[in-house]
Amino acid sequence: MPEGDTLHRVANRLRPALAGATLMRFEAPRLLGDRPAPGLRIEDVEAVGKHLLIHFEGGLTLRTHLGMPGSWHLYPTGARWRKPRHLLRALVAVEGWEAVCFSAPQVQTYRRDRPGGPLGTALDPIGHLGPDLCTPDVDLDAAVARFDTIGDPQASIAEALLDQRIASGIGNVYKSEVLHRLQVDPFAPVATIPVAVRRRLLDAAHRLLLLNLTTTRRTTVAGPAGSVAVYSRARRPCPRCGTPIRMVRHGSQNRSTYWCPRCQPSSG
């Protein structure tokens, strides 16, 4: 599943073509919500956590969540698409450009000019999100507080870092990388992790996300572009101690966690 830095790169790529332009054509075969009409001006494109938002004048916003299979492409008008049309989930066409979303499992519009709806519903589908760690001025203290006010204290710290209600933007890569960086047992319950360590984990994720906002070769450790410490390195030596890295799928979503059993010993 794309992490927050990926969505911010997508928004940065689409924004120059779409922001300020007039909508010429819109298609979304599985759209939930109102359909934006041709002639509307596109006010902005932004990412919030793992959500891509296209804001139209008049208060309507298109939201996509890419999940595992989804992607946004940008083509000059008339250019051949790199994916088949039957995978189309949203098309936003303006003069000179076609922004095309393929295979996204969530495509909806909502009214951002009608606040106050229940969080996480069609009235406010991003209102439940915690502070976005991809933004330079993120409020880390507010995110840390959400471990106790929103999260499950008995959930593992690995699961909590993926909980977008606590802080948005972290996915499997950064979760595994920051836990290894701080030598924290991924499977320790949140309640056993000191508040100071929780903050350091979020701060490390924040710094790494910002570092990777402008590159597709995600890098989390010193070395050539694309270097990581543990993610997707099962059975390879830990760069800190040489112990073979392990991977396990766990939690309600069966997500993968990579860790070093020597650097991150079990706290149980």
N, C-alpha and C positions, 0 to 999 in steps of 0.2 A: 504494500500500500504506500503511495507517495507520502513523503513526510513534508513538514511545513515549508522547508526550504525549496522543495520542488514546486509547490503551489505558488510561492512568491516569485520564482523564476518565470512560471507560466504567466502570471499577472503582469510582470515587467515586460514580457515579450508581446502580450496582446495589447497592453495599454496604449502604446504609440499609434497603433493602427485603429483602435476603436474609440478611445476617449475623445469626445468632442465631435465625433462623426454622427451622421444620420443613418438610422437603421433603414436599409433598403429591402431586406428579406430576412425572414425568421422561420426556421423549421425546428420542430422538436416533437417527434412522433409519440413520445411517451411522457410528455410534459404534464406535471401536476401544477395547477394554478392558472392564472390569467396569462394570455398570450400577448406579448408586446407587439404593437402595431407598427407597420412601416411608417416612417416619418418621424418617429420619436428620436430624440437626441440621446446618445449614450454619454452619460455624465462621467463615469469612471469605471475602472476595472481594478479589483483588489483581491487579495487573499487574506482570509482570516483563518488561522489554523490550517486545516486541511480542506477548506472550502474555497472555491473560486466564485467570486461575485461580480456580476456585470450589472451596474446600476443605470437604469433608464430614467429620463426625466419623468416627472409625475409621480415618483415614489415607488415604481415597480423595480424589483431586483430579480435577476436570474441567478440561481444558486446551483452549482454542480459539485458533487462529491465524487471523486474519481474511483474510489475503492482500489482494488487490485488491477482491473483491466483498463480503466479509463485513461484518456489522454486528450489534450487540446492541441490542435495543429493550426497554423496560420499560413494561408496560401494567397498569392496574388489572384485576383479574379480571373477565372478561366483556367487556372493551373490544374493539373491532374492531381487528385488526392492520392495519398500513399496508402490509404486503407479503403476497403470496399464500402459502398454507400449503405449497405444494410446494417452497418455498425454505427451509422449516424445517430446521435442522441440530441445534438443541438447544432444549429447553423445560425451564425450571426453575420450577416453580410452587410458591408458598407461599401462606399465607393472605393474601388481598388483592392479590397481585401475580403476574404472569407475566413472567419474563425470557426473551426469545426471541432466539435467535441465528439469523440468516438467512445462507445462502450461504457460510459459512465452509468453506474447503477442508480444514481440519484440526480434527477433533473427537475427542478421546480422553480416557480416564481413565488414571491411573497411581497407584501406591501410594507416597506420599511417606514412608511409614513403613518403606520397604525401601530404604535408601540403599546406595550402593556399586555400582550397576549401571553398565555402560559409558555414558559421557557421550553425550548426544544420542540415546539409544535410548528405547524404551518404558519401560524401568526408570528412566530419568532424562532426560526429554525437554527439560529446561531447564538441565541441569547444564553444558552446553557454553557457556552465555551468559557474556559478559563483564560487568563491573560496569554496573549500570543507571544511565544518566545522568539519569534522571528522579527519582532519589532525592537528597535534600539532602546526605546525608553520603557520597556516592559516593567510592570510593577511586580517584582519578584516576591516581595513581602506578602502581597495579596495572594499570589499563587501558593506560597508556602502555607498560608492559613487555610487554604482550601483542602489540604490533606486531611484536616480534622473536621472541617465543617461540611464537606461534600463526600470525601472518599471513605472507603471502608477500612477501618484501622487494622482489620485482620487480613486484608488483601496483601499479597506480596508487594514489595517495593517495585519490582519489575512491572507488575500489572498497574500499579498506581501511576507510574510514569507515563503509561499509555492512556490513562484516563484523561480525555480532552476536557473534562469539566474542571480538572485541577489546573492544568496548563496546556495550552494547545500548541501543536506543532511537532511533538516528539513521536517518533515511530520506532520500529524495531531496531533500526541502526543506531540511533542516538541513545536509545534506552540501554542497549548492551554496551555501547562504548563508554558512556559516562559512569555506569556502574563499575566497569573494569577500571576506569581511570581513578576512581575514588576507592577502589578495593572494597566494594560493598557486596555482600551476599545478595544475589538477585531475589532469593526466595524468602528472605527475612520479612516478617510482617511489618507493615508500615509503623505500627505502634511501637516497635522496638528500635526504630531508626530515629536518632536524636534530631531535633528540629534543625540544628545547625548543619547536619549532614544532608537533610532534605534540601535545604537552601543551596548548599554547595552543588548538589546534583542538578538542580534546576539552573543554577548559574552556569555550570559547565555546559549543559545542553544549549542554553541561550547563546553562549559564546561560540560554540561549534556551529549552530544554525546560522548565525550571522556570518561566520567565516565562509560558509558554503553557499551564500545567496547568489553568487555570481558565477558559479562553476557547476558543471554536471559531473565532474570527477570528485565526488565527495571525499574529503580528507579529514581525518580526526586525530592523526598522530604525525609527528615529524617524519619526513620522508618524501618520496615523489608523490605527485598528485594521484589521488585515489587510494592512498594508504590508510588502512584502518587497523585497529589493534586486535579485535576479536570477531567482529561481525562477519559471518559467512566463512570463518576460518576453522571450522570444526576439525579436530585431530591434528592441526598444525600447531607449532610451538608458540606459547605465549611470548610476546616480545619482551616481557619484563622478567620472567623466570624460566621460560623454556618448557613448562608443563603443557601437555597437549590440551588444547581448548576443547570444551565440550559444548554440545547444543541439546536442548530439550524443548519440546512444545508443551505448553501448560496454560492454565487459566481457562476461563469460560470461552474465550475466542481461539484457544489452541495456538497461540502465537509463539514464535521461536525466540529463545533467549540463548545467547552465546556468552560463556564465561570461563574463567580460569579457576579450577577448584583449589589451587594453591594460593593464588593472590586474593581470591574471594571465598574464603572458607565458610562452611555452613555455620550459622550462628545458633542452630538448633541443638 
